[in-house]
Every structure is written in structure tokens, then in C-alpha cells.
């Protein structure tokens, strides 16, 4: 019960941040926007209604569509954002504190992208959904087998390209900056605390390095069978996963044991299993 309540609070926090990004920066400065909000911006001049009201109407329509075709379990996950986002968009839209940043659209774009990305990432980490085109993607996936990501990309690209036809070029460019920052921050938030380093070691002193990794650095080790490409002799490659904090110490140990060791380090976004996501 406690974890469930915490997940709802995280979704509310994430939704507040995404609404703030649009209300404080994207909408006031006329930047291109994707999703239901971008579609609402397009429809606003024709319907003569505030963007927040149009967002609410579209969200309700999509919510009902998802209820009918996607099932109750899915739409309940989107219920919070369906009504919270347009409400906060209306409330935040009345705050004028950030108007001073309108003279610096690049800074506004960076802040908006970070807020939007962090908020969206928090919602996803809490197993929530921002609703909108997500629901349409699930419905089309269930009925016609169309990939959800394809539906979302097509909808977002159509909305953004349509805005690009009549908005100034600077608004389009800064809108793209928002989208890029958002994408980066979403990935960072989703993988926060889970990013690790994959280390591959090619060495003739592999046994000494293996023992040091196991005993001194308390990390798991896997030995991969390989063949030397030049001499065509059998060899073993040491594979281990490390937190970033241990990388420098491990590198120092390796080159102390074998100054000629060949090492490869790759970033890893997620590691699961015993010793990582499961206790030893």
C-alpha cells in the first residue's frame, strides 16, 4: 500500500513538472510541441478555446476510447494524467514569474526540455502513463497490430510538422531543442541509479586479475572463451560489470598486474539479476 501511494505521488510530481514546462515556457513562447498539447495548440485558433480546455477534451475522448478498446487495467494508469495535466496547465498558465526568460529562448528551451524529460521519466519509473497518444497507440496495437511506438511517432511528427508550416523558424528550432533535451533527460531518469560499466580484459595474467576482482573489488567475473586472431591460440576474456565509482581503481589494478593488458570499457544502462536487481 505504501509503495502504491508513493508511485501515485511520483506520477503527480512528474505530471506537475511536464505541465510546468508547457505552461511556463513552451506555450508562452510559441515553441512547437508534440503530443496532445501540440494538437491542442493547432486547434485553439479554430475552436476559440483555451489550450488547457482542448487538452482536457481530447484526453477525455482518448480515455473513453481506451476504456472501450484497451480495457480498464490500462486506462486506470492514465486516469491521473488525463485530468491532472490540463488542470495544472490552466493553473500554471496564470503564473507570470517566468516571463522574464522570454528574452532568452535558448535558456527557456533547455529548462523546458529538462522539466519535461524529468517529469516524463518520473511518470514512466512509477509505471504510469502520460495518456494522450499513448492510449491511441495501445488501441491501434490491439486492434490492428500496429506498433505503439510507430503510432506515437507518426502522431507527434504530424503535429510538429504542421506547426512548422506556420510558425517562425526560430520557434521550430527551439522546439526541437526542447524535444532533444526531453529525450536525453527521460533516458537519464529511467536509468538513474542503474547505470554501470562493462569491462572486458584481455591479458596473459588473467588469473591474477580474476582473483583481484573477486576478492578485492567484490564483483562478479565471467570468463569468455576466445581465440587470438593473430597467433590463433586459445585464450580467455574477463568480463565484469562495475559501478562507475570503481572504474579507476580497477584500471589501476589491471595495469599494475599486467602493463600490457588490453581493456575495453562500455557504458551499460541497465543490469539485472543476482547481485544487482536480485540479492545475493
C-alpha positions in Angstrom: 0.0 0.0 0.0 2.9 2.4 0.9 4.7 1.7 -2.4 1.5 2.2 -4.3 0.8 5.5 -2.7 4.4 6.5 -3.3 4.1 5.7 -7.0 1.0 7.9 -7.2 2.9 10.8 -5.6 5.7 10.3 -8.1 3.3 10.4 -11.0 1.7 13.6 -9.6 5.2 15.2 -9.3 6.1 14.1 -12.8 2.8 15.4 -14.2 3.3 18.7 -12.4 6.8 19.1 -14.0 5.5 18.4 -17.5 2.6 20.8 -17.1 5.1 23.5 -15.8 7.3 23.0 -18.8 4.4 23.7 -21.2 2.7 26.5 -19.2 5.9 28.4 -18.2 8.0 28.1 -21.4 6.6 26.2 -24.4 3.2 27.8 -24.8 4.0 31.4 -23.9 7.0 31.4 -26.3 5.1 29.7 -29.1 7.5 26.8 -29.4 6.5 23.8 -31.4 5.1 21.0 -29.3 4.2 17.4 -29.9 1.6 15.2 -28.4 -1.9 16.2 -27.4 -0.7 19.6 -26.3 0.7 20.3 -29.7 -2.5 19.2 -31.3 -4.5 21.5 -29.0 -2.2 24.4 -30.0 -3.2 23.8 -33.6 -6.9 23.6 -32.8 -7.1 26.5 -30.4 -7.4 29.3 -33.1 -10.2 27.4 -34.8 -12.2 26.4 -31.6 -11.6 29.7 -29.8 -11.0 27.9 -26.6 -8.0 27.9 -24.1 -5.4 25.2 -24.9 -5.9 23.6 -21.4 -9.6 23.0 -22.2 -8.9 21.5 -25.5 -6.3 19.2 -23.9 -8.9 18.1 -21.4 -11.5 17.3 -24.1 -9.0 15.3 -26.2 -7.7 13.5 -23.1 -11.3 12.5 -22.1 -12.1 11.3 -25.7 -8.9 9.2 -25.7 -9.6 8.0 -22.2 -13.1 6.7 -23.3 -11.6 5.2 -26.4 -9.0 3.4 -24.3 -11.7 2.3 -21.8 -13.7 0.7 -24.6 -10.9 -0.9 -26.6 -7.9 -1.3 -24.3 -9.5 -2.3 -21.1 -9.9 -0.9 -17.6 -6.5 -2.0 -16.3 -4.6 0.2 -18.8 -6.7 3.3 -18.7 -6.7 3.4 -14.9 -2.9 4.0 -15.2 -3.6 7.1 -17.4 -6.5 8.4 -15.2 -4.4 10.7 -13.1 -2.6 12.5 -16.0 -5.8 12.7 -18.1 -7.3 15.2 -15.7 -4.3 16.4 -13.7 -2.3 17.7 -16.7 -4.9 20.1 -18.2 -5.9 21.3 -14.7 -2.2 22.2 -13.8 -1.8 23.7 -17.3 -4.6 26.1 -16.6 -3.3 26.9 -13.1 0.4 27.4 -14.1 -0.7 29.4 -17.1 -1.8 32.2 -14.7 1.7 32.5 -13.2 3.8 35.2 -14.8 7.0 34.7 -12.7 9.0 33.2 -15.7 8.0 35.9 -18.2 11.5 37.4 -17.8 13.0 34.4 -19.5 11.2 35.1 -22.8 14.1 37.3 -23.8 16.3 34.2 -23.7 14.5 31.5 -25.7 17.6 29.1 -25.7 17.7 29.0 -21.9 13.9 28.6 -21.8 14.1 25.7 -24.3 16.8 24.0 -22.2 14.8 24.4 -18.9 11.6 23.3 -20.6 13.3 20.2 -22.1 14.8 19.2 -18.7 11.5 19.7 -16.9 9.6 17.8 -19.5 12.1 15.0 -19.6 12.4 14.6 -15.8 8.7 14.7 -15.4 8.0 12.1 -18.1 10.8 9.9 -16.8 9.3 10.0 -13.3 5.9 9.0 -14.6 7.5 6.1 -16.5 9.5 5.0 -13.5 6.3 4.9 -11.4 4.8 2.6 -14.1 2.4 5.4 -15.0 1.4 6.8 -18.4 1.0 10.4 -19.6 -2.1 9.4 -21.6 -2.7 11.2 -24.8 -1.4 9.4 -27.9 -0.2 6.5 -25.7 -3.8 5.4 -25.5 -4.3 5.7 -29.2 -1.2 3.6 -29.8 -2.4 0.9 -27.4 -5.8 0.8 -29.1 -4.4 0.5 -32.7 -1.9 -2.1 -31.4 -4.6 -4.3 -30.0 -7.0 -3.9 -33.0 -4.6 -3.9 -35.9 -1.2 -5.0 -34.6 0.5 -1.6 -35.3 3.5 -0.9 -33.1 2.7 1.6 -30.3 5.9 3.5 -31.0 5.1 3.9 -34.7 1.7 5.4 -33.8 3.2 7.8 -31.4 6.0 8.9 -33.7 3.5 9.4 -36.6 1.2 11.4 -34.5 3.9 13.5 -32.9 5.7 14.1 -36.2 2.5 15.1 -38.0 1.6 17.6 -35.2 5.1 19.1 -35.2 5.4 19.3 -39.0 2.0 21.1 -39.2 3.1 23.7 -36.7 6.4 24.1 -38.6 4.4 25.3 -41.6 3.2 28.5 -40.0 5.4 29.1 -37.0 8.7 31.1 -37.3 11.8 29.1 -37.9 13.3 30.1 -34.6 10.2 28.6 -32.8 10.7 25.4 -34.7 14.4 25.2 -33.9 13.9 25.9 -30.2 11.1 23.4 -30.1 13.4 20.8 -31.5 15.9 21.7 -28.7 13.1 21.1 -26.2 12.4 17.6 -27.7 16.1 16.6 -27.7 16.6 17.7 -24.1 13.5 15.9 -23.1 14.6 12.7 -24.8 18.0 12.8 -23.0 16.5 13.5 -19.6 13.9 10.7 -19.9 16.7 8.2 -20.6 18.8 9.6 -17.7 15.8 9.4 -15.2 14.7 5.9 -16.3 18.3 4.5 -15.9 19.2 6.6 -12.8 21.0 4.6 -10.2 21.2 1.6 -12.5 23.9 2.6 -15.0 27.0 0.5 -14.8 30.2 -0.1 -16.8 31.0 -3.3 -18.7 34.7 -4.1 -18.6 36.5 -6.6 -20.9 40.1 -7.5 -20.1 42.4 -9.3 -22.5 45.6 -10.3 -20.6 48.0 -13.2 -20.1 47.8 -12.6 -16.4 44.0 -13.2 -16.4 44.1 -15.5 -13.3 45.7 -12.8 -11.1 43.2 -10.2 -12.4 40.3 -12.5 -11.8 41.3 -13.1 -8.2 41.7 -9.4 -7.6 38.3 -8.6 -9.0 36.6 -11.3 -6.9 38.5 -10.7 -3.6 39.4 -7.0 -3.6 36.6 -5.4 -5.5 33.7 -7.8 -4.6 32.5 -8.0 -8.2 31.4 -11.0 -10.3 33.5 -12.3 -13.1 32.7 -14.2 -16.3 35.4 -15.9 -18.4 34.7 -16.0 -22.1 36.4 -18.5 -24.4 38.1 -16.8 -27.3 40.8 -17.3 -29.9 43.7 -14.9 -30.5 43.2 -13.5 -34.0 47.0 -13.3 -34.9 48.5 -16.3 -33.2 45.3 -18.4 -33.4 45.8 -19.6 -29.8 43.1 -20.2 -27.3 42.6 -17.5 -24.6 40.0 -16.2 -22.2 38.5 -12.8 -21.9 37.5 -11.4 -18.5 34.0 -9.9 -18.4 32.8 -7.9 -15.4 30.2 -5.3 -14.5 31.3 -2.4 -12.3 29.8 0.8 -10.8 31.4 3.9 -12.1 33.0 4.6 -8.7 35.2 1.5 -9.0 36.4 2.0 -12.6 39.6 4.0 -11.9 40.7 1.7 -9.1 40.1 -1.4 -11.2 42.0 0.1 -14.1 45.0 0.8 -11.8 44.9 -2.7 -10.5 44.8 -4.2 -14.0 47.8 -2.2 -15.3 49.8 -3.0 -12.1 49.3 -6.7 -12.7 49.8 -6.5 -16.5 51.0 -3.2 -18.0 50.3 -4.6 -21.5 46.7 -5.7 -20.8 44.1 -4.7 -23.4 40.9 -3.3 -21.8 37.6 -2.2 -23.3 35.0 -0.2 -21.2 31.4 0.3 -22.3 28.6 2.1 -20.6 25.6 -0.1 -19.6 22.2 1.4 -19.0 20.7 -1.5 -17.0 21.9 -4.6 -15.2 19.5 -7.1 -13.8 19.9 -10.5 -12.0 21.5 -11.9 -8.9 23.9 -9.4 -7.2 22.3 -6.4 -9.0 18.5 -6.3 -9.1 18.3 -9.5 -7.0 20.1 -10.0 -3.7 23.0 -12.5 -3.5 
